[in-house]
Amino acid sequence: MKRPRIVVVGSLNMDIVVKAARFPAAGETIAGEEIHFVPGGKGANQAVALGRLGAEVTMVGAVGADSFGGTLLASLNASGVSCEHVKKTEKAPTGTASITLTPEENSIVIVAGANAELREEDMDHIEAIIAGADAVLLQLEIPLGTVERAAELAEKHGKLVILNPAPARALPPSLLGRIHYITPNGTELAVLTGVDSAGEGDDSPLEEAVDALLAQGPSCVVTTLGAEGAAWKARGEKLRRQQAHRMQVVDTTGAGDAFNAGLAYGLCEGREVGEAVALAAQTAALAVTKFGAQDGMPTMAEVLNYFGQNAVPSSEHDAG
Ligand code: RIB
């Protein structure tokens, strides 16, 4: 199988992570336990995860002319990601994410900064990179017009387009009609469709939401369900499910990014969607066992070592 070649167009953030026993209530001040500055941003996290799995990855994004930007580029480079098309702007500081991490979950507030400076015309400059890739992987932490232009160019060159619609927002048909795989979590699925799919155990509300999203254009919906794993459905086919792996959770930040990277990697290797979803679940499972959105991303060798016989086989597992 060939080595996947993937362009990630998205955000780079410095994650400012405060560990606390619980979230503060509105208007309340509580004492945190630790503070860490670690590389993050949904786009960069997905790029790092892809690099560690063994893909040839180009990151397209923007950072400020500051020390956070330098740290973020170093993290991408260390995972083999090409950063030649990450622009450095004087117009805004590098994006940041303020993350409160409790033993159970996290909450995140992002300040886009330089991410908001990634423009539609920047996509025109990388058309040749898109034309030479297998797939374009997108999220929603950069301007929507930029996401749309990247998807347009990918469609023009017949490339696979995968959209992780995070953070949640409604999306225009002009974008959804260009997406092959869309990967919402429960909140994002509800925002995109108006159908609340909560009520696990019974597929019908979930399938109703998935069908509502398929009707808007994407060819396949792959939805992440937290502890319930994931489910996917291509148009005209049945809803299928992937169980979650039970792990010792250290940090869930970036789990969704790991999932998207595993999915994109598997699809670009030419695997059928069920196998790609299995790899996505394995990648995400290992990602939560370490602290930090990017530091936790596993290499393909780690995926194969941990999941052994159950791991999705790959010819490209010596990277990282
Ligand atoms: O998906 C996790 C990421 O969301 C964090 O790294 C943070 O930067 C926000 O973008």
Boltz pocket constraint, residues with backbone or C-beta under 6 A from the ligand:
constraints:
  - pocket:
      binder: B
      contacts: [[A, 11], [A, 13], [A, 14], [A, 15], [A, 39], [A, 40], [A, 41], [A, 42], [A, 45], [A, 96], [A, 97], [A, 108], [A, 110], [A, 141], [A, 253], [A, 254], [A, 255], [A, 256], [A, 257], [A, 293]]
      max_distance: 6.0
